[in-house]
Amino acid sequence: MPDKSEIRHFVSMLDFSADEIADVLKTAKKLKEEGRTHADPPLAGKTLAMIFQKPSLRTRVSFETGMTQLGGHAIYLAPTDISLGKRETTEDIAIVLSRYVDIIMARVFGHDIVEDLATHATVPVINGLSDYEHPCQILADFQTIIERKGALEGVNACYIGDGNNVAHSLMFGAARMGMHMTVITPPGYEPEGEVTREANEVASNTGSKITVTNDVNATAGMDVLYADVWASMGQESEAEDRKKLFSDYRIDADTMGRADKDAVILHCLPAHYGDEIDYETSRTPNSAIFDQAENRMHAQKALMFHLAG
């Protein structure tokens, strides 16, 4: 049984140092350049358990395909297969899965669930998404920004929309890597205050500037523009009200006109065209949304390699 103190988890962007994030991104670049097959598959014989409370196209396919390409095997555990905290405690699930598999990835509603898995597991636990953070998405985002801009440090990025889990992880990641991040939300939909406080504390050591504002004109001169859906999974009942409140918080031709002419457009998908981004803008040369989606696989391959290779 491995020593739990030696097990590394990726539950939050802040779980990794700037050097560790940079190493993962370098590995992601290398794995992407190598293509779909690797001469000496680094995770041959290893198994990934994928726990899903929320369905997802990109998370499931990118992790499962990525694990296969690394020589390993992935097991999909649907909500009907594993009822976290209901049929069996999260603690027991973590302990049992640790006896079977080499990595656990969980896409859940409550952040406390993935934290509990990490507390009790004796194998690495990866946060595939929670209501508080989405760190795997941000690794792919950073890989995409580096491909388009050459670096992260000093890049001026903004996120437009709801101050949600993606915004939280972007703030933490930007603060770690010396990237400037402005989060632009309607009043009352700002990121959690503790996230802003902690991100600014980290940023004070890296030269990053973390800004939260309600001013849509703050997109002026930005190098990166990032959008996400206005209502996340589980917020469907709020969708119509949010459409009215968020109508100015979107990426379109007007937004692009304020940003740098070479600004990169990102969206973590799925997109609601006509709401947070219009279709025409999403198909311009500035858009990297499908590179970004592809990079989910490469960044997660690199992450799994660093955690279990």
Phi and psi in degrees as GROMACS dihedral restraints (atoms count N, CA, C in turn):
[ dihedral_restraints ]
;  ai    aj    ak    al  type     phi  dphi    fc
    3     4     5     6     1   -66.0    20    10
    4     5     6     7     1   154.1    20    10
    6     7     8     9     1   -71.5    20    10
    7     8     9    10     1   120.4    20    10
    9    10    11    12     1   -60.3    20    10
   10    11    12    13     1   -28.0    20    10
   12    13    14    15     1   -67.4    20    10
   13    14    15    16     1   -18.0    20    10
   15    16    17    18     1   -94.8    20    10
   16    17    18    19     1    -8.2    20    10
   18    19    20    21     1   -79.2    20    10
   19    20    21    22     1   128.7    20    10
   21    22    23    24     1  -101.0    20    10
   22    23    24    25     1   136.6    20    10
   24    25    26    27     1  -116.9    20    10
   25    26    27    28     1   161.6    20    10
   27    28    29    30     1  -129.0    20    10
   28    29    30    31     1    79.0    20    10
   30    31    32    33     1   -97.0    20    10
   31    32    33    34     1   -31.1    20    10
   33    34    35    36     1  -136.0    20    10
   34    35    36    37     1   154.3    20    10
   36    37    38    39     1   -58.2    20    10
   37    38    39    40     1   -27.8    20    10
   39    40    41    42     1   -79.6    20    10
   40    41    42    43     1    -3.5    20    10
   42    43    44    45     1   -71.0    20    10
   43    44    45    46     1   -21.5    20    10
   45    46    47    48     1  -111.9    20    10
   46    47    48    49     1   143.5    20    10
   48    49    50    51     1   -74.6    20    10
   49    50    51    52     1   171.0    20    10
   51    52    53    54     1   -61.1    20    10
   52    53    54    55     1   -40.3    20    10
   54    55    56    57     1   -64.5    20    10
   55    56    57    58     1   -39.5    20    10
   57    58    59    60     1   -67.7    20    10
   58    59    60    61     1   -40.6    20    10
   60    61    62    63     1   -62.8    20    10
   61    62    63    64     1   -43.5    20    10
   63    64    65    66     1   -61.7    20    10
   64    65    66    67     1   -39.9    20    10
   66    67    68    69     1   -64.1    20    10
   67    68    69    70     1   -42.3    20    10
   69    70    71    72     1   -62.1    20    10
   70    71    72    73     1   -42.4    20    10
   72    73    74    75     1   -68.1    20    10
   73    74    75    76     1   -34.9    20    10
   75    76    77    78     1   -64.9    20    10
   76    77    78    79     1   -41.8    20    10
   78    79    80    81     1   -65.4    20    10
   79    80    81    82     1   -39.6    20    10
   81    82    83    84     1   -60.1    20    10
   82    83    84    85     1   -42.8    20    10
   84    85    86    87     1   -61.1    20    10
   85    86    87    88     1   -45.2    20    10
   87    88    89    90     1   -62.9    20    10
   88    89    90    91     1   -45.8    20    10
   90    91    92    93     1   -65.6    20    10
   91    92    93    94     1   -36.7    20    10
   93    94    95    96     1   -65.2    20    10
   94    95    96    97     1   -41.2    20    10
   96    97    98    99     1   -66.2    20    10
   97    98    99   100     1   -32.9    20    10
   99   100   101   102     1   -69.9    20    10
  100   101   102   103     1   -26.9    20    10
  102   103   104   105     1    93.2    20    10
  103   104   105   106     1  -156.0    20    10
  105   106   107   108     1   -83.2    20    10
  106   107   108   109     1   -16.8    20    10
  108   109   110   111     1  -121.4    20    10
  109   110   111   112     1   147.9    20    10
  111   112   113   114     1  -126.5    20    10
  112   113   114   115     1   133.0    20    10
  114   115   116   117     1   -57.2    20    10
  115   116   117   118     1   -37.9    20    10
  117   118   119   120     1  -128.4    20    10
  118   119   120   121     1    82.2    20    10
  120   121   122   123     1   -53.0    20    10
  121   122   123   124     1   117.3    20    10
  123   124   125   126     1   -71.8    20    10
  124   125   126   127     1   -18.9    20    10
  126   127   128   129     1  -115.3    20    10
  127   128   129   130     1    28.9    20    10
  129   130   131   132     1   -57.9    20    10
  130   131   132   133     1   132.2    20    10
  132   133   134   135     1    83.1    20    10
  133   134   135   136     1    -0.4    20    10
  135   136   137   138     1  -102.2    20    10
  136   137   138   139     1   155.4    20    10
  138   139   140   141     1  -126.3    20    10
  139   140   141   142     1   137.5    20    10
  141   142   143   144     1  -109.2    20    10
  142   143   144   145     1   126.8    20    10
  144   145   146   147     1   -95.6    20    10
  145   146   147   148     1   126.0    20    10
  147   148   149   150     1  -111.7    20    10
  148   149   150   151     1   108.5    20    10
  150   151   152   153     1   -94.8    20    10
  151   152   153   154     1   124.0    20    10
  153   154   155   156     1  -122.0    20    10
  154   155   156   157     1   116.1    20    10
  156   157   158   159     1   -92.6    20    10
  157   158   159   160     1   -30.4    20    10
  159   160   161   162     1  -112.3    20    10
  160   161   162   163     1   135.3    20    10
  162   163   164   165     1   -71.6    20    10
  163   164   165   166     1   157.9    20    10
  165   166   167   168     1  -164.4    20    10
  166   167   168   169     1   134.2    20    10
  168   169   170   171     1   -71.2    20    10
  169   170   171   172     1   -59.0    20    10
  171   172   173   174     1   -66.8    20    10
  172   173   174   175     1   -43.2    20    10
  174   175   176   177     1   -64.0    20    10
  175   176   177   178     1   -47.4    20    10
  177   178   179   180     1   -66.3    20    10
  178   179   180   181     1   -51.4    20    10
  180   181   182   183     1   -67.6    20    10
  181   182   183   184     1   -39.2    20    10
  183   184   185   186     1   -68.0    20    10
  184   185   186   187     1   -42.1    20    10
  186   187   188   189     1   -69.8    20    10
  187   188   189   190     1   -45.2    20    10
  189   190   191   192     1   -66.9    20    10
  190   191   192   193     1   -45.5    20    10
  192   193   194   195     1   -65.7    20    10
  193   194   195   196     1   -41.9    20    10
  195   196   197   198     1   -61.5    20    10
  196   197   198   199     1   -43.1    20    10
  198   199   200   201     1   -64.6    20    10
  199   200   201   202     1   -39.7    20    10
  201   202   203   204     1   -61.2    20    10
  202   203   204   205     1   -45.6    20    10
  204   205   206   207     1   -64.4    20    10
  205   206   207   208     1   -26.9    20    10
  207   208   209   210     1   -84.1    20    10
  208   209   210   211     1     1.3    20    10
  210   211   212   213     1    95.0    20    10
  211   212   213   214     1     0.6    20    10
  213   214   215   216     1  -100.4    20    10
  214   215   216   217     1  -165.5    20    10
  216   217   218   219     1  -135.3    20    10
  217   218   219   220     1   140.8    20    10
  219   220   221   222     1  -119.3    20    10
  220   221   222   223     1   140.3    20    10
  222   223   224   225     1  -116.1    20    10
  223   224   225   226     1   122.5    20    10
  225   226   227   228     1   -87.4    20    10
  226   227   228   229     1   124.3    20    10
  228   229   230   231     1  -115.6    20    10
  229   230   231   232     1   103.7    20    10
  231   232   233   234     1   -76.2    20    10
  232   233   234   235     1   166.2    20    10
  234   235   236   237     1   -54.8    20    10
  235   236   237   238     1   -31.6    20    10
  237   238   239   240     1   -77.3    20    10
  238   239   240   241     1   -18.6    20    10
  240   241   242   243     1   -83.6    20    10
  241   242   243   244     1   -33.4    20    10
  243   244   245   246     1  -143.7    20    10
  244   245   246   247     1   106.3    20    10
  246   247   248   249     1   -95.7    20    10
  247   248   249   250     1    90.7    20    10
  249   250   251   252     1   -57.0    20    10
  250   251   252   253     1   124.7    20    10
  252   253   254   255     1    74.5    20    10
  253   254   255   256     1     1.1    20    10
  255   256   257   258     1  -111.2    20    10
  256   257   258   259     1   -74.0    20    10
  258   259   260   261     1   -70.1    20    10
  259   260   261   262     1   -28.3    20    10
  261   262   263   264     1  -151.9    20    10
  262   263   264   265     1   145.6    20    10
  264   265   266   267     1   -67.8    20    10
  265   266   267   268     1   152.3    20    10
  267   268   269   270     1   -61.0    20    10
  268   269   270   271     1   -37.5    20    10
  270   271   272   273     1   -58.9    20    10
  271   272   273   274     1   -48.7    20    10
  273   274   275   276     1   -65.1    20    10
  274   275   276   277     1   -38.9    20    10
  276   277   278   279     1   -61.6    20    10
  277   278   279   280     1   -44.1    20    10
  279   280   281   282     1   -62.1    20    10
  280   281   282   283     1   -42.8    20    10
  282   283   284   285     1   -67.9    20    10
  283   284   285   286     1   -44.2    20    10
  285   286   287   288     1   -66.1    20    10
  286   287   288   289     1   -47.8    20    10
  288   289   290   291     1   -61.0    20    10
  289   290   291   292     1   -33.8    20    10
  291   292   293   294     1   -63.8    20    10
  292   293   294   295     1   -24.9    20    10
  294   295   296   297     1   -78.5    20    10
  295   296   297   298     1   -17.8    20    10
  297   298   299   300     1  -104.3    20    10
  298   299   300   301     1   -39.8    20    10
  300   301   302   303     1  -120.6    20    10
  301   302   303   304     1   174.3    20    10
  303   304   305   306     1  -105.9    20    10
  304   305   306   307     1   -20.7    20    10
  306   307   308   309     1  -146.1    20    10
  307   308   309   310     1   146.1    20    10
  309   310   311   312     1  -121.4    20    10
  310   311   312   313     1   128.4    20    10
  312   313   314   315     1  -116.8    20    10
  313   314   315   316     1   134.5    20    10
  315   316   317   318     1  -130.4    20    10
  316   317   318   319     1   130.5    20    10
  318   319   320   321     1  -114.3    20    10
  319   320   321   322     1   106.5    20    10
  321   322   323   324     1  -132.6    20    10
  322   323   324   325     1   172.3    20    10
  324   325   326   327     1   -81.7    20    10
  325   326   327   328     1   -68.6    20    10
  327   328   329   330     1   -79.6    20    10
  328   329   330   331     1   131.4    20    10
  330   331   332   333     1   -62.6    20    10
  331   332   333   334     1   -28.5    20    10
  333   334   335   336     1   -61.7    20    10
  334   335   336   337     1   -26.3    20    10
  336   337   338   339     1   -68.0    20    10
  337   338   339   340     1   -48.2    20    10
  339   340   341   342     1   -69.1    20    10
  340   341   342   343     1   -30.6    20    10
  342   343   344   345     1   -66.2    20    10
  343   344   345   346     1   -41.3    20    10
  345   346   347   348     1   -64.1    20    10
  346   347   348   349     1   -41.2    20    10
  348   349   350   351     1   -58.1    20    10
  349   350   351   352     1   -45.0    20    10
  351   352   353   354     1   -66.9    20    10
  352   353   354   355     1   -33.7    20    10
  354   355   356   357     1   -64.1    20    10
  355   356   357   358     1   -38.7    20    10
  357   358   359   360     1  -104.2    20    10
  358   359   360   361     1   -15.4    20    10
  360   361   362   363     1   -76.7    20    10
  361   362   363   364     1   151.2    20    10
  363   364   365   366     1  -111.5    20    10
  364   365   366   367     1    19.6    20    10
  366   367   368   369     1  -131.8    20    10
  367   368   369   370     1   162.1    20    10
  369   370   371   372     1   -60.3    20    10
  370   371   372   373     1   139.3    20    10
  372   373   374   375     1  -114.8    20    10
  373   374   375   376     1   131.9    20    10
  375   376   377   378     1  -114.0    20    10
  376   377   378   379     1   131.5    20    10
  378   379   380   381     1   -81.7    20    10
  379   380   381   382     1   103.5    20    10
  381   382   383   384     1   -78.7    20    10
  382   383   384   385     1   -13.6    20    10
  384   385   386   387     1   160.4    20    10
  385   386   387   388     1   137.9    20    10
  387   388   389   390     1  -139.0    20    10
  388   389   390   391     1   175.7    20    10
  390   391   392   393     1   -72.8    20    10
  391   392   393   394     1    -5.7    20    10
  393   394   395   396     1  -108.3    20    10
  394   395   396   397     1   -35.9    20    10
  396   397   398   399     1  -144.8    20    10
  397   398   399   400     1   159.2    20    10
  399   400   401   402     1  -139.5    20    10
  400   401   402   403     1    66.3    20    10
  402   403   404   405     1   -67.2    20    10
  403   404   405   406     1   -32.3    20    10
  405   406   407   408     1   -63.8    20    10
  406   407   408   409     1   -36.3    20    10
  408   409   410   411     1   -61.2    20    10
  409   410   411   412     1   -40.5    20    10
  411   412   413   414     1   -71.7    20    10
  412   413   414   415     1   -31.4    20    10
  414   415   416   417     1   -59.6    20    10
  415   416   417   418     1   -44.5    20    10
  417   418   419   420     1   -65.3    20    10
  418   419   420   421     1   -39.1    20    10
  420   421   422   423     1   -60.9    20    10
  421   422   423   424     1   -44.8    20    10
  423   424   425   426     1   -66.5    20    10
  424   425   426   427     1   -38.9    20    10
  426   427   428   429     1   -60.2    20    10
  427   428   429   430     1   -41.7    20    10
  429   430   431   432     1   -66.8    20    10
  430   431   432   433     1   -42.1    20    10
  432   433   434   435     1   -62.9    20    10
  433   434   435   436     1   -42.1    20    10
  435   436   437   438     1   -62.4    20    10
  436   437   438   439     1   -40.6    20    10
  438   439   440   441     1   -61.5    20    10
  439   440   441   442     1   -36.6    20    10
  441   442   443   444     1   -90.0    20    10
  442   443   444   445     1   -33.9    20    10
  444   445   446   447     1  -113.7    20    10
  445   446   447   448     1   -11.0    20    10
  447   448   449   450     1    88.3    20    10
  448   449   450   451     1   -15.0    20    10
  450   451   452   453     1  -166.0    20    10
  451   452   453   454     1   172.1    20    10
  453   454   455   456     1  -107.5    20    10
  454   455   456   457     1   -41.4    20    10
  456   457   458   459     1   -59.8    20    10
  457   458   459   460     1   128.0    20    10
  459   460   461   462     1    84.8    20    10
  460   461   462   463     1    -8.8    20    10
  462   463   464   465     1   -70.4    20    10
  463   464   465   466     1   138.6    20    10
  465   466   467   468     1   -98.6    20    10
  466   467   468   469     1   110.3    20    10
  468   469   470   471     1  -119.1    20    10
  469   470   471   472     1   150.6    20    10
  471   472   473   474     1  -135.8    20    10
  472   473   474   475     1   148.0    20    10
  474   475   476   477     1  -115.2    20    10
  475   476   477   478     1   132.9    20    10
  477   478   479   480     1  -120.8    20    10
  478   479   480   481     1   122.1    20    10
  480   481   482   483     1   139.5    20    10
  481   482   483   484     1  -137.7    20    10
  483   484   485   486     1   -82.4    20    10
  484   485   486   487     1   136.1    20    10
  486   487   488   489     1   -76.7    20    10
  487   488   489   490     1    68.0    20    10
  489   490   491   492     1  -101.0    20    10
  490   491   492   493     1  -159.1    20    10
  492   493   494   495     1   -61.8    20    10
  493   494   495   496     1   -38.6    20    10
  495   496   497   498     1   -65.0    20    10
  496   497   498   499     1   -44.1    20    10
  498   499   500   501     1   -60.0    20    10
  499   500   501   502     1   -42.7    20    10
  501   502   503   504     1   -58.7    20    10
  502   503   504   505     1   -49.6    20    10
  504   505   506   507     1   -69.2    20    10
  505   506   507   508     1   -34.0    20    10
  507   508   509   510     1   -62.5    20    10
  508   509   510   511     1   -41.9    20    10
  510   511   512   513     1   -64.1    20    10
  511   512   513   514     1   -46.2    20    10
  513   514   515   516     1   -63.2    20    10
  514   515   516   517     1   -45.8    20    10
  516   517   518   519     1   -65.8    20    10
  517   518   519   520     1   -43.4    20    10
  519   520   521   522     1   -62.0    20    10
  520   521   522   523     1   -43.4    20    10
  522   523   524   525     1   -60.6    20    10
  523   524   525   526     1   -40.2    20    10
  525   526   527   528     1   -63.5    20    10
  526   527   528   529     1   -40.4    20    10
  528   529   530   531     1   -99.5    20    10
  529   530   531   532     1     5.1    20    10
  531   532   533   534     1    75.5    20    10
  532   533   534   535     1    21.7    20    10
  534   535   536   537     1   -95.7    20    10
  535   536   537   538     1   144.2    20    10
  537   538   539   540     1   -88.2    20    10
  538   539   540   541     1   130.4    20    10
  540   541   542   543     1  -129.4    20    10
  541   542   543   544     1   123.0    20    10
  543   544   545   546     1  -111.8    20    10
  544   545   546   547     1   123.6    20    10
  546   547   548   549     1  -104.7    20    10
  547   548   549   550     1   120.5    20    10
  549   550   551   552     1  -113.3    20    10
  550   551   552   553     1   114.3    20    10
  552   553   554   555     1  -133.5    20    10
  553   554   555   556     1   159.7    20    10
  555   556   557   558     1   -65.4    20    10
  556   557   558   559     1   155.1    20    10
  558   559   560   561     1   -56.2    20    10
  559   560   561   562     1   133.2    20    10
  561   562   563   564     1    93.1    20    10
  562   563   564   565     1    -5.8    20    10
  564   565   566   567     1  -119.8    20    10
  565   566   567   568     1    24.6    20    10
  567   568   569   570     1   -68.3    20    10
  568   569   570   571     1   160.2    20    10
  570   571   572   573     1   -59.2    20    10
  571   572   573   574     1   161.6    20    10
  573   574   575   576     1   -60.3    20    10
  574   575   576   577     1   140.2    20    10
  576   577   578   579     1   -57.2    20    10
  577   578   579   580     1   -37.4    20    10
  579   580   581   582     1   -66.0    20    10
  580   581   582   583     1   -34.6    20    10
  582   583   584   585     1   -65.2    20    10
  583   584   585   586     1   -46.3    20    10
  585   586   587   588     1   -60.3    20    10
  586   587   588   589     1   -44.0    20    10
  588   589   590   591     1   -62.2    20    10
  589   590   591   592     1   -48.0    20    10
  591   592   593   594     1   -68.0    20    10
  592   593   594   595     1   -40.1    20    10
  594   595   596   597     1   -62.6    20    10
  595   596   597   598     1   -40.9    20    10
  597   598   599   600     1   -67.7    20    10
  598   599   600   601     1   -32.7    20    10
  600   601   602   603     1   -64.3    20    10
  601   602   603   604     1   -45.4    20    10
  603   604   605   606     1   -64.4    20    10
  604   605   606   607     1   -43.2    20    10
  606   607   608   609     1   -61.8    20    10
  607   608   609   610     1   -28.8    20    10
  609   610   611   612     1   -63.2    20    10
  610   611   612   613     1   -19.5    20    10
  612   613   614   615     1   -99.1    20    10
  613   614   615   616     1    -7.5    20    10
  615   616   617   618     1  -120.8    20    10
  616   617   618   619     1    -7.4    20    10
  618   619   620   621     1    85.8    20    10
  619   620   621   622     1     2.4    20    10
  621   622   623   624     1   -72.6    20    10
  622   623   624   625     1   151.2    20    10
  624   625   626   627     1  -116.9    20    10
  625   626   627   628     1   121.0    20    10
  627   628   629   630     1  -109.7    20    10
  628   629   630   631     1   120.6    20    10
  630   631   632   633     1  -127.4    20    10
  631   632   633   634     1   137.3    20    10
  633   634   635   636     1  -120.1    20    10
  634   635   636   637     1   127.2    20    10
  636   637   638   639     1  -147.3    20    10
  637   638   639   640     1   162.9    20    10
  639   640   641   642     1  -103.9    20    10
  640   641   642   643     1     2.4    20    10
  642   643   644   645     1   -87.2    20    10
  643   644   645   646     1   110.9    20    10
  645   646   647   648     1   -65.8    20    10
  646   647   648   649     1   -19.6    20    10
  648   649   650   651     1   -76.2    20    10
  649   650   651   652     1    -4.3    20    10
  651   652   653   654     1   -69.6    20    10
  652   653   654   655     1    -3.3    20    10
  654   655   656   657     1   -74.3    20    10
  655   656   657   658     1    -8.1    20    10
  657   658   659   660     1   -57.5    20    10
  658   659   660   661     1   127.5    20    10
  660   661   662   663     1    74.5    20    10
  661   662   663   664     1     6.8    20    10
  663   664   665   666     1   -70.2    20    10
  664   665   666   667     1   146.4    20    10
  666   667   668   669     1   -86.9    20    10
  667   668   669   670     1   -26.2    20    10
  669   670   671   672     1  -137.2    20    10
  670   671   672   673     1   133.3    20    10
  672   673   674   675     1  -119.4    20    10
  673   674   675   676     1   127.1    20    10
  675   676   677   678     1  -126.0    20    10
  676   677   678   679     1   130.4    20    10
  678   679   680   681     1  -124.4    20    10
  679   680   681   682     1   156.0    20    10
  681   682   683   684     1  -142.2    20    10
  682   683   684   685     1   166.4    20    10
  684   685   686   687     1   -58.9    20    10
  685   686   687   688     1   148.8    20    10
  687   688   689   690     1   -74.1    20    10
  688   689   690   691     1   -30.6    20    10
  690   691   692   693     1  -125.5    20    10
  691   692   693   694     1   116.6    20    10
  693   694   695   696     1   -79.4    20    10
  694   695   696   697     1   171.3    20    10
  696   697   698   699     1   -58.1    20    10
  697   698   699   700     1   129.1    20    10
  699   700   701   702     1    99.8    20    10
  700   701   702   703     1    -9.0    20    10
  702   703   704   705     1  -114.2    20    10
  703   704   705   706     1    21.6    20    10
  705   706   707   708     1   -57.2    20    10
  706   707   708   709     1   -33.5    20    10
  708   709   710   711     1   -67.2    20    10
  709   710   711   712     1   -19.1    20    10
  711   712   713   714     1   -95.4    20    10
  712   713   714   715     1    -5.1    20    10
  714   715   716   717     1   -56.2    20    10
  715   716   717   718     1   -46.8    20    10
  717   718   719   720     1   -67.3    20    10
  718   719   720   721     1   -41.0    20    10
  720   721   722   723     1   -64.5    20    10
  721   722   723   724     1   -39.6    20    10
  723   724   725   726     1   -66.0    20    10
  724   725   726   727     1   -33.5    20    10
  726   727   728   729     1   -56.7    20    10
  727   728   729   730     1   -38.0    20    10
  729   730   731   732     1   -72.9    20    10
  730   731   732   733     1   -44.2    20    10
  732   733   734   735     1   -71.4    20    10
  733   734   735   736     1   -30.7    20    10
  735   736   737   738     1   -99.5    20    10
  736   737   738   739     1     4.4    20    10
  738   739   740   741     1   -57.3    20    10
  739   740   741   742     1   -27.9    20    10
  741   742   743   744     1   -91.3    20    10
  742   743   744   745     1    -6.5    20    10
  744   745   746   747     1  -102.4    20    10
  745   746   747   748     1    78.7    20    10
  747   748   749   750     1  -150.4    20    10
  748   749   750   751     1   165.2    20    10
  750   751   752   753     1  -105.4    20    10
  751   752   753   754     1   118.1    20    10
  753   754   755   756     1  -148.5    20    10
  754   755   756   757     1  -169.6    20    10
  756   757   758   759     1   -60.3    20    10
  757   758   759   760     1   -38.0    20    10
  759   760   761   762     1   -64.0    20    10
  760   761   762   763     1   -42.9    20    10
  762   763   764   765     1   -62.5    20    10
  763   764   765   766     1   -44.9    20    10
  765   766   767   768     1   -63.2    20    10
  766   767   768   769     1   -31.4    20    10
  768   769   770   771     1   -65.7    20    10
  769   770   771   772     1   -26.8    20    10
  771   772   773   774     1   -84.9    20    10
  772   773   774   775     1   -28.1    20    10
  774   775   776   777     1   -79.7    20    10
  775   776   777   778     1   174.4    20    10
  777   778   779   780     1   -60.0    20    10
  778   779   780   781     1   146.1    20    10
  780   781   782   783     1   -62.4    20    10
  781   782   783   784     1   -24.4    20    10
  783   784   785   786     1  -102.9    20    10
  784   785   786   787     1    20.5    20    10
  786   787   788   789     1   -59.8    20    10
  787   788   789   790     1   139.8    20    10
  789   790   791   792     1   -91.3    20    10
  790   791   792   793     1   134.0    20    10
  792   793   794   795     1   -98.7    20    10
  793   794   795   796     1   127.3    20    10
  795   796   797   798     1  -123.5    20    10
  796   797   798   799     1   148.0    20    10
  798   799   800   801     1  -155.1    20    10
  799   800   801   802     1   129.2    20    10
  801   802   803   804     1   -78.6    20    10
  802   803   804   805     1    -5.9    20    10
  804   805   806   807     1    60.3    20    10
  805   806   807   808     1   151.2    20    10
  807   808   809   810     1   -71.4    20    10
  808   809   810   811     1   150.3    20    10
  810   811   812   813     1  -101.5    20    10
  811   812   813   814     1   144.8    20    10
  813   814   815   816     1  -106.6    20    10
  814   815   816   817     1    89.0    20    10
  816   817   818   819     1   -62.1    20    10
  817   818   819   820     1   133.7    20    10
  819   820   821   822     1    99.3    20    10
  820   821   822   823     1   -16.7    20    10
  822   823   824   825     1  -101.4    20    10
  823   824   825   826     1   -98.0    20    10
  825   826   827   828     1   -71.5    20    10
  826   827   828   829     1   -17.7    20    10
  828   829   830   831     1  -153.0    20    10
  829   830   831   832     1   143.9    20    10
  831   832   833   834     1   -93.1    20    10
  832   833   834   835     1   155.0    20    10
  834   835   836   837     1   -60.2    20    10
  835   836   837   838     1   -44.4    20    10
  837   838   839   840     1   -59.7    20    10
  838   839   840   841     1   -43.9    20    10
  840   841   842   843     1   -66.4    20    10
  841   842   843   844     1   -35.4    20    10
  843   844   845   846     1   -68.0    20    10
  844   845   846   847     1   -16.2    20    10
  846   847   848   849     1  -106.8    20    10
  847   848   849   850     1     9.0    20    10
  849   850   851   852     1   -77.4    20    10
  850   851   852   853     1   163.5    20    10
  852   853   854   855     1   -59.5    20    10
  853   854   855   856     1   -22.9    20    10
  855   856   857   858     1   -68.9    20    10
  856   857   858   859     1   -21.6    20    10
  858   859   860   861     1   -76.8    20    10
  859   860   861   862     1   132.2    20    10
  861   862   863   864     1  -121.9    20    10
  862   863   864   865     1    24.4    20    10
  864   865   866   867     1   -66.4    20    10
  865   866   867   868     1   -30.3    20    10
  867   868   869   870     1   -86.2    20    10
  868   869   870   871     1   -29.0    20    10
  870   871   872   873     1   -61.6    20    10
  871   872   873   874     1   -42.7    20    10
  873   874   875   876     1   -59.9    20    10
  874   875   876   877     1   -44.3    20    10
  876   877   878   879     1   -64.8    20    10
  877   878   879   880     1   -43.0    20    10
  879   880   881   882     1   -61.6    20    10
  880   881   882   883     1   -39.0    20    10
  882   883   884   885     1   -68.8    20    10
  883   884   885   886     1   -14.7    20    10
  885   886   887   888     1   -54.1    20    10
  886   887   888   889     1   -44.7    20    10
  888   889   890   891     1   -66.6    20    10
  889   890   891   892     1   -46.6    20    10
  891   892   893   894     1   -66.2    20    10
  892   893   894   895     1   -43.6    20    10
  894   895   896   897     1   -65.7    20    10
  895   896   897   898     1   -38.6    20    10
  897   898   899   900     1   -72.9    20    10
  898   899   900   901     1   -33.5    20    10
  900   901   902   903     1   -59.0    20    10
  901   902   903   904     1   -46.1    20    10
  903   904   905   906     1   -63.7    20    10
  904   905   906   907     1   -40.2    20    10
  906   907   908   909     1   -61.9    20    10
  907   908   909   910     1   -47.6    20    10
  909   910   911   912     1   -62.8    20    10
  910   911   912   913     1   -38.7    20    10
  912   913   914   915     1   -61.2    20    10
  913   914   915   916     1   -43.6    20    10
  915   916   917   918     1   -70.8    20    10
  916   917   918   919     1   -31.5    20    10
  918   919   920   921     1   -83.7    20    10
  919   920   921   922     1   -33.3    20    10
  921   922   923   924     1  -131.2    20    10
  922   923   924   925     1     1.7    20    10
